[in-house]
Amino acid sequence: MQNIVHYCTIRTMSENLLSYKALEALRHIRNSVMHTGKVPTIRELMRVMNYRSPHSAVLLMKELVDQGYLKRKDGGKFQFIKDLRSGNIMRTVSIPLVGNVPCGTPMLAEENFEALIPVSIDLARPGNKYFLLRAIGDSMNLAGINNGDLMLIKQQHHADHNGQKVVVLIDDEATVKEFYDEGECIILRPRSSNQIHQPIILTRDFQIQGVVINTISNY
């Protein structure tokens, strides 16, 4: 796995025209657009930048408009029209790392987040929502998912095809298995060298939380 997580350290000439705070604001705006499809409001940007009043956020928005990164639309809303570009430097989006999920709480509840980790947008593509989940155990080691690996998960509530690796909630606990729709039942198959792991046979009493896009080993 190459260049899964990459921090931007070089700024182009156009980026040098932006203040440090405007660059920080632009990255927050980009993350919001990636995750929700929307540019944050002035008050939302004020909160994420830890400002006490909206005036400072207004000034940052104006700077980004003046430099061509945002466009003010009719009605006062903003449109994201240009991203940071740094030659061959990889652009990233912050993806939440979800730790061990406690029983009875939603997987993507904010209290479950361990960290926000920058991931290349070549992997976490715009227009989709993602999270990172740490693999526990060896039930999928023959599929290249080992204990302690991080899995990049695209959020969706269905499998695209049989054999796809999915994150499934069963009785409020998460498991990662290969998905097979056999018509009358769903089979979640492990891919393990350890024979203790057996297929899980279900009807419809489960929830797919996402599909595994990539695995980050030795994180």
BAROKE-138975 format. One line per 10 residues: number of its first residue (from 1); for each residue z, y, x of N, C-alpha, C, O. Coordinates in Angstrom, 3 decimals, padded with zeros to 6 digits. Each point is the difference from the previous one (the first is absolute). Layout:
BEGIN
NUM	Z/Y/X/Z/Y/X/Z/Y/X/Z/Y/X | ... .
END
This chain:
BEGIN
1	000.000/-001.185/000.852/000.000/001.185/-000.852/000.000/001.233/000.887/000.848/000.138/000.882 | -001.802/000.760/-001.115/-000.113/001.170/000.851/000.122/001.276/-000.822/-000.585/000.138/-001.074 | 001.372/000.796/001.624/000.077/001.349/-000.579/000.389/-000.007/-001.472/-000.538/000.762/-000.803 | 001.500/-001.652/000.458/000.453/-000.022/-001.390/000.768/001.270/-000.321/-000.246/000.648/-001.017 | 001.179/-000.300/001.896/000.810/001.196/-000.207/-000.283/000.960/001.136/000.119/-000.361/001.171 | -000.493/001.588/-001.515/-000.434/000.922/001.035/000.486/001.391/-000.348/-000.269/000.496/-001.094 | 000.982/000.141/002.008/000.484/001.358/-000.216/-001.002/000.987/000.575/-000.475/-000.163/001.124 | 000.159/001.186/-001.906/-000.934/001.023/000.466/000.715/000.926/000.982/001.049/000.556/-000.325 | -001.606/-000.388/001.515/000.650/000.824/001.016/-000.911/001.108/000.506/000.455/000.876/000.736 | -001.735/-000.892/-001.115/-000.946/000.982/000.507/-000.517/000.832/-001.165/-000.310/-000.545/-001.059 .
11	000.213/001.862/001.241/-000.487/000.889/-001.039/-001.324/000.613/000.429/-000.175/000.415/001.145 | -000.766/-000.368/-002.109/-001.282/000.636/000.279/000.160/001.511/-000.040/001.063/000.511/-000.352 | -002.137/000.208/000.720/000.039/001.461/-000.009/000.280/000.537/-001.398/000.751/000.963/-000.155 | -001.363/-001.594/-000.887/000.235/000.487/-001.352/001.447/-000.207/-000.418/000.568/000.823/-000.719 | 000.032/-001.928/001.171/001.390/-000.244/-000.337/000.924/000.959/000.728/001.080/000.320/-000.496 | -001.497/000.147/001.680/000.820/000.947/000.745/000.135/001.331/-000.723/000.900/000.781/000.307 | -001.792/-000.511/-001.271/000.094/001.222/-000.781/001.128/-000.076/-001.024/000.420/001.023/-000.539 | 000.071/-002.235/000.270/001.079/-000.176/-000.957/001.354/000.079/000.702/000.158/-000.463/001.130 | 000.809/001.055/-001.815/001.359/-000.002/000.520/000.568/-001.414/-000.056/-000.525/-000.868/-000.698 | 001.604/000.653/001.443/000.638/-001.323/000.005/000.422/-000.394/-001.416/-000.198/-001.142/-000.414 .
21	000.780/002.091/-000.327/000.459/-000.299/-001.349/-001.167/-000.298/-000.942/000.119/-000.832/-000.900 | -001.248/001.516/001.112/-001.166/-000.265/-000.835/-000.555/-001.398/000.267/-000.443/-000.682/-000.924 | 000.468/000.257/002.188/-000.416/-001.368/000.324/000.907/-001.023/-000.675/-000.469/-001.000/-000.544 | 001.776/001.265/000.586/000.946/-000.904/-000.654/-000.253/-000.039/-001.501/000.012/-001.070/-000.609 | -000.241/002.238/000.014/-000.275/000.067/-001.433/-001.275/-000.747/-000.338/-000.062/-000.698/-001.012 | -000.969/000.838/001.862/-001.271/-000.660/-000.266/000.156/-001.518/000.025/-000.630/-000.706/-000.789 | 001.469/000.205/001.696/000.223/-001.449/000.043/000.747/-000.475/-001.251/-000.290/-001.079/-000.517 | 001.251/001.878/000.027/000.668/-000.351/-001.255/-000.997/000.008/-001.161/000.034/-000.876/-000.865 | -000.913/001.865/000.857/-000.999/000.097/-001.067/-000.940/-001.191/000.048/-000.325/-000.586/-001.033 | -000.115/000.226/002.247/-000.897/-001.144/000.144/000.664/-001.282/-000.496/-000.629/-000.801/-000.692 .
31	001.913/000.606/001.049/000.707/-001.195/-000.467/000.094/-000.030/-001.521/-000.148/-001.058/-000.612 | 000.394/002.215/000.000/000.067/000.065/-001.453/-001.343/-000.355/-000.622/-000.058/-000.738/-000.984 | -001.018/001.263/001.555/-001.336/-000.301/-000.518/-000.306/-001.486/000.156/-000.583/-000.611/-000.896 | 000.978/000.021/002.042/-000.242/-001.418/000.235/000.742/-000.860/-001.013/-000.554/-000.967/-000.523 | 001.821/001.323/000.243/000.841/-000.851/-000.837/-000.151/000.281/-001.483/000.088/-000.925/-000.807 | -000.315/002.177/000.424/-000.010/000.354/-001.420/-001.329/000.562/-000.476/-000.238/000.102/-001.204 | -000.638/000.267/002.149/-001.267/000.606/-000.369/000.115/001.480/-000.335/-000.967/000.604/-000.466 | 002.148/-000.005/000.697/000.225/001.391/-000.377/000.575/000.801/001.166/000.762/-000.523/000.812 | -001.137/001.788/-000.745/000.633/000.940/000.924/001.353/000.380/-000.590/000.075/000.306/-001.190 | 000.996/-000.315/001.981/001.317/000.361/-000.546/000.017/001.441/-000.490/-000.767/000.835/000.480 .
41	001.637/-000.548/-001.430/000.191/001.365/-000.467/000.771/000.785/001.057/000.521/-000.564/000.962 | -000.464/001.871/-001.163/000.761/000.856/000.911/001.445/-000.480/000.098/000.544/-000.101/001.100 | 000.077/-000.193/-002.230/001.403/-000.410/000.005/000.175/-001.388/000.628/001.005/-000.256/000.664 | -001.969/-000.631/-000.867/000.083/-001.310/000.652/-000.103/000.148/001.513/000.726/-000.663/000.740 | -001.633/001.537/-000.273/-000.120/000.235/001.436/001.265/000.675/000.528/000.455/-000.310/001.101 | 000.108/001.225/-001.876/001.251/000.658/000.402/001.095/-001.032/000.247/000.731/000.092/000.986 | -000.618/-001.073/-001.879/001.058/-001.001/000.139/-000.234/-000.898/001.215/000.936/-000.272/000.751 | -002.168/-000.189/-000.548/-000.265/-000.920/001.099/000.099/000.693/001.354/000.267/-000.651/001.011 | -000.482/001.985/-000.983/000.124/000.770/001.235/001.428/000.536/000.189/000.295/000.671/000.989 | 000.573/-000.976/-001.943/001.412/000.422/000.067/000.173/001.519/000.000/000.876/000.532/000.682 .
51	-001.722/000.162/-001.457/000.148/001.438/-000.167/000.928/000.283/-001.187/000.105/-000.803/-000.927 | 000.557/001.948/000.975/000.914/000.374/-001.078/-000.692/000.779/-001.108/000.515/000.087/-001.114 | -001.668/000.475/001.411/-000.737/000.753/-001.020/-001.482/-000.341/000.125/-000.440/-000.457/001.054 | -000.329/000.673/-002.112/-001.424/-000.341/000.039/-000.840/000.953/000.834/-001.159/-000.302/000.285 | 001.713/001.456/000.120/-000.803/001.011/000.691/-000.622/-000.551/001.290/-001.174/000.248/000.277 | 001.957/-000.993/000.511/-000.519/-000.541/001.254/-001.113/-001.015/-000.257/-000.980/-000.051/000.742 | 001.133/-000.757/-001.796/-001.042/-000.959/-000.351/-001.279/000.702/-000.446/-001.105/-000.452/000.299 | 001.267/001.554/-001.013/-001.169/000.797/-000.412/-000.760/000.503/001.221/-001.230/-000.045/000.028 | 001.954/000.525/000.980/-000.647/000.507/001.208/-000.746/-001.104/000.740/-001.083/000.239/000.534 | 001.651/-001.451/-000.495/-000.683/-001.121/000.656/-001.264/-000.385/-000.757/-001.035/-000.273/000.607 .
61	001.120/000.252/-001.931/-001.188/-000.302/-000.805/-001.088/001.041/000.247/-001.177/-000.344/000.112 | 001.564/001.608/-000.028/-000.970/001.057/000.252/-000.648/-000.187/001.364/-001.210/000.178/000.142 | 002.011/-000.540/000.869/-000.557/-000.233/001.337/-001.015/-001.143/-000.026/-001.050/000.083/000.637 | 001.362/-001.135/-001.363/-000.908/-001.141/-000.078/-001.262/000.341/-000.785/-001.075/-000.519/000.302 | 001.193/001.376/-001.293/-001.187/000.475/-000.722/-000.858/000.863/000.921/-001.218/-000.170/000.058 | 001.852/001.092/000.658/-000.731/000.899/000.898/-000.741/-000.766/001.094/-001.079/000.418/000.419 | 001.639/-001.529/000.046/-000.618/-000.788/001.065/-000.949/-001.071/-000.534/-000.567/-000.768/000.776 | 000.392/000.715/-002.093/-000.999/-000.894/-000.576/000.460/-001.418/-000.276/-000.831/-000.873/-000.249 | 002.139/000.617/000.284/000.487/-001.352/-000.259/000.263/-000.238/-001.485/-000.127/-001.122/-000.491 | 000.491/002.179/-000.209/000.235/-000.065/-001.428/-000.886/001.022/-000.709/-000.460/000.970/000.601 .
71	000.234/-001.211/-001.889/-000.729/000.951/-000.847/000.817/000.217/-001.265/000.442/-000.956/-000.638 | -000.246/002.225/000.281/000.733/000.293/-001.235/-000.949/-000.126/-001.184/-001.053/000.637/-000.032 | 001.427/-001.455/-000.930/-000.823/-000.235/-001.182/000.406/000.950/-001.120/001.053/000.634/000.059 | -001.901/-000.545/-001.074/000.350/000.768/-001.186/001.276/-000.580/-000.607/000.137/-001.217/-000.124 | 000.776/002.076/-000.244/001.273/-000.459/-000.544/001.103/-000.057/001.036/001.151/-000.289/-000.328 | -001.499/000.568/001.601/001.022/000.085/001.037/000.230/-001.268/000.790/000.734/000.030/000.988 | -001.337/-001.157/-001.384/000.194/-001.236/000.747/-000.859/000.009/001.268/-000.929/000.797/000.136 | 001.264/-001.706/000.787/-000.707/-000.063/001.277/-000.806/-001.293/000.110/000.360/-001.038/-000.556 | -001.461/001.144/001.295/-000.838/-001.164/000.287/-000.017/-000.243/001.507/-000.184/000.932/000.782 | 000.376/-002.181/-000.381/000.000/-000.402/001.413/-001.464/-000.213/000.405/-000.646/-000.922/-000.498 .
81	000.114/001.770/001.404/-001.429/-000.069/000.298/-000.311/-000.350/001.443/-001.143/-000.336/000.309 | 002.128/000.403/000.591/-000.262/-000.333/001.400/001.249/-000.571/000.633/001.097/000.528/-000.187 | -001.263/-001.627/000.951/001.131/-000.649/000.655/000.012/000.360/001.468/-000.957/000.580/000.514 | 002.052/-000.926/000.170/000.062/000.141/001.447/-000.982/-000.965/000.642/-000.059/-001.173/-000.369 | -000.704/001.663/001.321/-000.935/-000.877/000.711/000.178/000.252/001.485/-000.078/001.134/000.473 | 000.323/-002.229/000.258/000.289/000.140/001.426/-000.859/-000.938/000.835/000.523/-000.801/000.774 | -001.823/000.896/-000.926/-000.895/-000.834/000.790/000.273/-001.461/-000.266/-000.126/-000.467/-001.132 | 000.502/-000.261/002.180/000.271/-001.421/-000.127/001.461/-000.301/-000.336/000.381/-001.165/-000.109 | 000.446/002.218/-000.059/001.387/-000.231/-000.361/000.069/-000.478/-001.452/-000.572/000.623/-000.894 | 001.257/-001.702/000.676/000.036/-000.631/-001.305/000.888/000.779/-000.959/001.127/000.351/000.351 .
91	-001.617/-000.072/-001.562/000.803/000.662/-001.014/000.877/-001.033/-000.704/-000.389/-001.158/-000.153 | 001.566/001.586/-000.270/000.963/-000.927/-000.574/000.533/000.515/-001.323/-000.132/001.177/-000.335 | 000.742/-002.099/-000.413/000.725/000.332/-001.213/001.341/-000.723/000.075/000.078/-001.113/000.519 | 000.966/001.734/-001.031/001.336/-000.597/000.062/000.164/-001.047/-001.096/-000.170/000.295/-001.183 | 000.502/-001.524/001.586/000.154/-001.119/-000.925/001.469/-000.427/-000.005/000.584/-000.173/001.071 | 000.037/-000.004/-002.259/001.401/-000.413/-000.033/000.170/-001.451/000.443/-000.744/-000.885/-000.423 | 001.741/000.657/001.284/000.398/-001.349/000.388/001.116/-000.442/-000.926/001.065/000.615/-000.049 | -001.323/-001.689/-000.684/000.984/-000.542/-000.932/000.710/-001.152/000.702/-000.652/-000.922/000.491 | 001.969/000.965/-000.441/000.752/-001.048/000.685/000.221/-001.199/-000.889/-000.833/-000.307/-000.853 | 001.943/-000.370/001.043/000.355/-001.117/-000.866/000.313/000.539/-001.387/000.870/000.856/-000.161 .
101	-001.574/-001.355/-000.830/000.101/000.564/-001.336/001.195/-000.598/-000.739/000.030/-001.213/-000.213 | 000.965/002.026/-000.189/001.140/-000.544/-000.722/-000.402/-000.463/-001.397/-000.907/000.562/-000.612 | 001.582/-001.581/000.120/-000.281/-000.484/-001.354/000.327/001.088/-001.020/000.996/000.713/000.127 | -001.845/-000.602/-001.128/000.284/000.892/-001.110/-000.467/001.425/000.178/000.143/000.806/-000.919 | -000.710/-000.459/002.097/-000.514/001.357/000.169/-001.496/-000.051/000.250/-000.480/-000.948/000.622 | -000.280/001.945/-001.090/-001.436/000.012/000.233/-000.322/000.000/001.491/000.685/000.647/000.792 | -001.728/-001.373/-000.418/-000.355/-000.109/001.409/-000.247/001.351/000.630/000.404/000.234/001.140 | -001.066/000.669/-001.865/-000.381/001.278/000.582/000.954/001.122/-000.401/-000.360/001.176/000.057 | 001.567/-001.538/-000.459/001.008/001.036/-000.227/000.315/000.672/001.326/000.049/-000.654/001.042 | 000.166/001.973/-001.087/000.169/000.773/001.234/001.164/-000.513/000.846/-000.042/000.092/001.227 .
111	001.087/-000.632/-001.875/001.154/-000.458/000.773/-000.326/-001.225/000.852/000.774/-000.355/000.889 | -001.906/-000.291/-001.150/-000.392/-001.150/000.808/-000.793/000.394/001.245/-000.238/-000.851/000.858 | -000.178/002.111/-000.730/-000.821/000.414/001.132/000.848/000.056/001.277/001.050/000.640/000.027 | -001.513/-001.311/001.017/000.659/000.076/001.298/-000.543/001.153/000.833/000.734/000.625/000.765 | -002.021/-000.350/-000.920/-000.634/001.033/000.825/-001.365/000.305/-000.579/-000.516/-000.740/-000.838 | -000.069/001.852/001.300/-001.407/000.313/-000.255/-000.738/-000.154/001.325/000.343/000.653/000.986 | -001.347/-001.509/-000.965/-000.699/-000.336/001.242/-001.445/000.465/-000.105/-000.682/-000.326/-000.972 | 000.191/001.098/001.978/-001.392/000.438/-000.040/-000.951/-001.157/000.263/000.152/-000.733/000.977 | -001.134/000.576/-001.856/-000.995/-001.064/000.101/-001.381/000.634/-000.092/-000.214/000.921/-000.788 | -000.709/-001.408/001.581/-001.365/000.528/000.012/-000.628/-000.062/-001.386/000.159/-000.990/-000.714 .
121	-000.878/002.054/000.331/-000.689/-000.026/-001.288/-001.219/-000.909/000.035/-000.623/-000.227/-001.037 | 000.265/-000.304/002.219/-001.017/-001.049/000.031/000.537/-001.288/-000.625/-000.773/-000.840/-000.459 | 002.103/000.688/000.444/000.627/-001.159/-000.627/000.536/000.338/-001.381/-000.286/-000.705/-000.968 | 001.061/001.779/000.871/000.534/000.458/-001.282/-000.981/001.010/-000.571/000.155/001.205/000.201 | -001.145/-001.683/-000.900/-001.120/000.841/-000.418/000.376/000.930/-001.143/000.760/-000.381/-000.890 | -001.291/001.605/000.913/000.292/000.957/-001.066/-000.367/-000.549/-001.370/-000.952/-000.767/-000.150 | 001.728/001.176/-000.844/-000.258/-000.433/-001.364/000.825/-001.192/-000.431/-000.014/-000.360/-001.177 | 000.737/-000.268/002.103/000.866/-001.125/-000.320/001.430/000.316/000.423/000.235/000.916/000.788 | 000.709/-001.674/-001.313/001.400/000.135/000.397/000.393/-001.225/000.818/-000.456/-001.111/-000.269 | 001.309/001.329/001.274/000.372/-001.064/000.920/001.496/000.014/000.257/000.673/001.006/-000.222 .
131	-000.160/-002.145/000.695/001.334/-000.060/000.567/000.002/-001.065/001.091/-000.899/-000.839/000.066 | 001.914/000.881/000.784/000.185/-000.990/001.056/001.188/-000.874/-000.358/001.024/000.493/-000.474 | -001.163/-001.792/000.704/001.052/-000.953/-000.316/000.218/-000.904/001.213/-000.963/-000.475/000.601 | 002.206/000.241/-000.246/000.309/-000.864/001.142/000.053/-001.454/-000.442/000.693/-000.339/-000.959 | -001.429/-000.519/001.662/-000.014/-001.429/-000.324/001.311/-000.650/000.432/000.528/000.281/001.076 | -000.021/-001.147/-001.930/001.223/-000.753/000.292/-000.334/-001.490/-000.106/-000.531/-000.452/-001.014 | 000.844/-000.298/002.059/-000.218/-001.442/-000.043/-001.361/-000.422/000.515/-000.744/000.803/000.562 | 000.424/-002.094/-000.763/-001.222/-000.578/000.575/-000.923/-000.611/-001.048/-000.833/-000.843/000.333 | 000.966/001.255/-001.593/-000.787/-000.641/-001.057/-001.488/000.328/000.075/-000.806/-000.653/-000.663 | 000.424/001.668/001.470/-001.420/000.368/000.106/-000.449/000.061/001.456/-000.942/000.722/000.326 .
141	001.607/-001.475/000.555/-000.320/000.130/001.422/-001.395/-000.513/000.343/-000.596/000.477/000.966 | 000.056/-001.430/-001.720/-001.352/-000.488/000.266/-001.067/000.986/-000.485/-001.182/-000.153/000.310 | 001.607/001.161/-001.069/-000.917/001.063/-000.429/000.150/001.227/000.888/-000.526/001.066/-000.321 | 001.245/-001.209/001.443/000.139/001.117/000.934/001.097/000.969/-000.345/000.045/001.096/000.558 | 000.855/-001.469/-001.474/001.121/000.861/-000.375/001.278/-000.678/000.471/000.405/-001.023/-000.553 | 000.225/001.586/001.562/001.172/-000.607/000.603/001.259/000.801/-000.309/-000.070/001.159/-000.409 | 001.203/-001.784/000.608/001.284/000.645/-000.262/000.109/001.316/000.782/-000.188/000.025/001.217 | 000.492/001.058/-001.924/000.158/001.304/000.627/-001.250/000.856/000.020/000.077/001.191/000.298 | -001.238/-001.775/-000.612/-001.230/000.796/-000.040/000.067/001.019/-001.140/000.679/-000.209/-001.005 | -001.404/001.320/001.189/-000.173/000.945/-001.097/-001.336/-000.272/-000.680/-001.017/-000.202/000.663 .
151	001.031/000.199/-001.981/-001.215/-000.190/-000.776/-000.360/001.304/-000.698/000.846/000.611/-000.654 | -002.090/-000.184/000.790/-000.505/001.154/-000.729/-000.489/-000.485/-001.354/-000.910/-000.825/-000.086 | 001.529/001.349/-000.978/-000.267/-000.466/-001.356/-000.685/001.102/-000.801/000.485/001.130/-000.054 | -001.606/-001.461/-000.565/-000.626/000.928/-000.954/000.563/-000.285/-001.384/-000.046/-001.134/-000.479 | 000.574/002.162/-000.154/000.607/-000.183/-001.312/-001.070/-000.289/-001.050/-000.927/000.788/-000.187 | 001.062/-001.909/-000.485/-000.801/-000.314/-001.176/000.677/-001.167/-000.706/000.781/-000.735/000.603 | -001.087/000.575/-001.880/000.716/-000.975/-000.813/-000.843/-001.224/-000.320/000.258/-000.695/-000.982 | -001.267/000.428/001.811/-000.828/-001.180/-000.205/-000.541/-000.483/001.342/-000.065/000.768/000.961 | -000.319/-002.026/-000.898/-000.687/-000.532/001.174/-001.499/000.124/-000.234/-000.475/-000.179/-001.121 | -000.260/000.482/002.167/-001.445/000.165/-000.124/-000.730/-001.341/-000.005/-001.096/-000.110/-000.549 .
161	001.701/-000.905/001.158/-000.656/-001.312/000.079/001.021/-001.052/000.406/001.069/000.328/000.515 | -001.397/-001.576/-000.747/000.857/-001.095/000.433/000.086/-000.036/001.525/-000.984/000.254/000.693 | 002.161/-000.568/-000.188/000.230/-000.048/001.432/000.488/001.307/000.589/000.364/000.055/001.174 | -000.351/001.010/-001.986/000.464/001.285/000.503/001.516/-000.022/000.170/000.719/-000.568/-000.822 | -000.239/001.197/001.906/001.448/000.077/000.243/000.575/001.138/-000.836/-000.451/001.141/000.097 | 001.439/-001.456/-000.909/000.567/000.969/-000.926/001.512/000.071/000.170/000.643/-000.955/000.436 | -000.093/002.117/-000.793/001.454/000.176/-000.106/000.344/-000.121/-001.479/-000.516/000.744/-000.834 | 001.397/-001.694/000.521/000.330/-000.296/-001.388/001.497/000.140/-000.211/000.798/-000.429/000.833 | -000.424/001.034/-001.957/001.407/000.053/-000.406/000.276/-001.136/-000.977/-000.611/-000.085/-001.065 | 001.548/-000.790/001.450/000.430/-001.093/-000.867/001.518/000.091/-000.113/000.709/-000.076/001.004 .
171	-000.214/000.239/-002.232/001.444/000.145/-000.211/000.586/001.092/000.888/001.069/-000.175/000.585 | -001.777/001.308/-000.486/000.458/001.183/000.736/000.020/-000.196/001.511/000.580/000.820/000.711 | -001.194/-001.877/-000.205/-000.084/-000.194/001.443/-001.462/-000.082/000.407/-000.829/-000.551/-000.724 | 000.519/001.114/001.907/-001.377/000.072/000.464/-000.346/-001.202/000.862/000.822/-000.469/000.787 | -002.038/-000.026/-000.938/-000.507/-001.060/000.866/-001.470/000.274/000.290/-000.697/000.611/-000.810 | 000.232/-001.066/001.972/-001.403/000.140/000.388/-000.614/-001.391/000.074/000.476/-000.859/000.742 | -001.532/000.643/-001.513/-000.663/-001.299/-000.043/-001.497/000.201/-000.261/-000.442/001.105/-000.314 | -000.322/-002.180/000.448/-001.402/000.027/-000.396/-000.102/-000.261/-001.501/000.680/-000.873/-000.539 | -001.534/001.639/-000.120/-000.117/-000.029/-001.466/-001.152/-000.912/-000.417/-001.099/000.072/000.551 | 001.375/-000.941/-001.548/-001.051/-000.840/-000.574/000.186/-000.043/-001.511/001.063/-000.376/-000.495 .
181	-002.109/000.765/-000.234/000.010/-000.049/-001.459/-000.669/-001.305/-000.422/-001.208/-000.167/000.167 | 002.000/-000.755/-000.714/-000.507/-001.308/-000.414/-000.237/-000.075/-001.499/-000.107/-001.089/-000.564 | 000.026/002.246/-000.078/-000.267/000.025/-001.432/001.277/-000.033/-000.813/000.452/001.038/-000.483 | 000.137/-002.210/000.322/001.221/-000.128/-000.793/001.234/000.410/000.780/001.056/000.232/-000.589 | -001.173/-000.140/001.898/001.162/000.380/000.808/-000.467/000.757/001.238/-001.172/-000.036/000.375 | 002.115/000.714/000.237/-000.217/000.702/001.261/000.759/-000.756/001.082/001.167/-000.350/-000.178 | -001.831/000.101/001.296/000.652/-000.672/001.117/000.079/000.964/001.173/-001.007/000.568/000.420 | 002.205/-000.391/000.098/000.233/000.803/001.194/000.249/-000.971/001.147/001.022/-000.686/000.026 | -001.951/000.627/000.917/000.059/-001.003/001.055/000.499/000.613/001.314/-000.472/001.061/000.408 | 001.419/-001.724/000.251/000.373/000.411/001.357/-001.061/-000.489/000.982/-000.782/-000.898/-000.312 .
191	000.763/001.491/001.485/-000.860/-000.477/001.095/000.903/-000.142/001.219/000.063/000.892/000.846 | 000.636/-002.023/-000.763/001.063/-000.127/000.982/-000.057/-001.337/000.730/-000.432/-001.013/-000.549 | 000.879/001.041/001.795/000.175/-001.227/000.766/001.311/-000.690/-000.351/000.251/-001.126/000.430 | 000.576/001.800/-001.208/001.292/-000.532/-000.419/-000.154/-000.612/-001.392/-000.238/000.714/-000.974 | 000.373/-002.019/000.885/-000.259/-000.705/-001.253/001.041/000.273/-001.080/-000.156/-000.442/-001.138 | 001.214/001.167/001.486/000.991/000.323/-001.021/-000.569/000.930/-001.066/000.495/000.025/-001.127 | -001.531/000.740/001.471/-000.580/000.959/-000.942/-001.008/-000.701/-000.907/-000.938/-000.637/000.478 | 001.134/000.757/-001.771/-000.838/-000.662/-000.991/-000.657/001.041/-000.913/000.515/001.109/-000.142 | -001.652/-001.462/-000.478/-000.639/000.926/-000.935/000.924/000.363/-001.164/000.849/-000.787/-000.419 | -001.045/002.003/-000.084/000.725/000.472/-001.177/-000.972/000.005/-001.173/-001.056/000.628/000.073 .
201	001.400/-001.315/-001.142/-000.879/-000.113/-001.167/000.574/000.868/-001.117/001.155/-000.158/-000.394 | -001.985/001.082/-000.111/000.449/000.977/-000.992/-000.964/000.031/-001.175/-001.126/-000.491/000.083 | 001.594/001.082/-001.183/-000.915/000.304/-001.096/-000.380/001.472/000.132/-000.949/000.336/000.709 | 001.670/000.522/-001.374/-000.271/001.434/000.151/001.296/000.782/000.213/000.030/001.220/-000.161 | 001.026/-001.925/000.520/001.311/000.630/000.131/000.221/000.503/001.422/000.935/-000.420/000.681 | -001.813/001.328/-000.242/000.101/000.571/001.343/-000.734/001.335/000.002/-000.723/000.324/-000.941 | 000.917/000.447/002.007/-000.679/001.292/000.148/-000.584/000.097/001.400/000.728/-000.114/000.986 | -002.025/000.321/-000.892/-000.622/000.283/001.288/000.247/001.461/000.344/-000.287/000.889/-000.802 | 000.821/-000.642/001.999/000.294/001.357/000.459/-001.094/000.556/000.901/-000.136/001.217/000.132 | -000.642/-002.095/000.487/-001.049/000.481/000.890/-000.645/-001.151/000.756/000.404/-001.156/-000.128 .
211	-001.417/001.497/000.918/-000.716/-000.998/000.798/000.137/000.387/001.472/000.026/001.181/000.345 | 000.061/-002.196/000.514/000.180/000.216/001.429/-001.340/000.426/000.613/-000.991/-000.724/-000.085 | 000.979/001.915/000.706/-001.209/000.534/000.611/-000.044/-000.314/001.490/-001.063/-000.314/000.536 | 002.195/000.394/000.130/000.044/-000.222/001.435/001.416/-000.355/000.418/000.959/000.240/-000.732 | -000.846/-000.814/001.919/001.295/-000.378/000.544/000.200/000.634/001.360/-000.892/-000.036/000.846 | 002.059/000.614/-000.636/000.342/000.634/001.262/001.030/-000.880/000.686/001.144/-000.075/-000.449 | -001.529/-000.589/001.524/000.880/-000.932/000.684/000.822/000.713/001.069/-000.406/001.030/000.539 | 001.556/-001.595/-000.250/000.850/000.487/001.110/000.310/001.478/-000.142/000.000/000.727/000.993 | 000.267/-000.265/-002.219/000.238/001.426/-000.202/001.346/000.367/000.556/000.400/001.163/-000.067 .
END
